[in-house]
Amino acid sequence: MGRHMLFNMRRKPKVRTTIYLKFGRVVTEREEYLCPKCGSVLNAGPNYQPKHCDQCGRRISFGGIEWKAEREMGFAERRAANEPV
C-alpha cells in the first residue's frame, strides 16, 4: 500500500474532555474532538461532522461516535476580582 493510500484512509478523531466557564459562571464539562494527525480542534457536533481536518487535510471518520451533551457541574465561586466596579 502506497503512502498516499494510507493518508487517504479515514481515522477516528481523538477525544478530549475539557472544563470551562459557560456564561462566565457555570462550570461545564464537554468533549472536544481533535484531529488524529495534527491535534487541532475539529468543529464537530451531533449536527455537523467535517470529512477533513481544516488545518492539515487529514480525512476524519465520525462513524460510531456517541455524542454526549455538555454537563453543567455547578457555579463558579464569586470573587471580588470578578465583580464590575
Summary of the structure (lengths in Angstrom):
residues: 85
radius of gyration: 17.6
end to end distance: 64.7
largest distance: 64.7
contacts: 173
relative contact order: 0.25
helix: 11%
strand: 36%
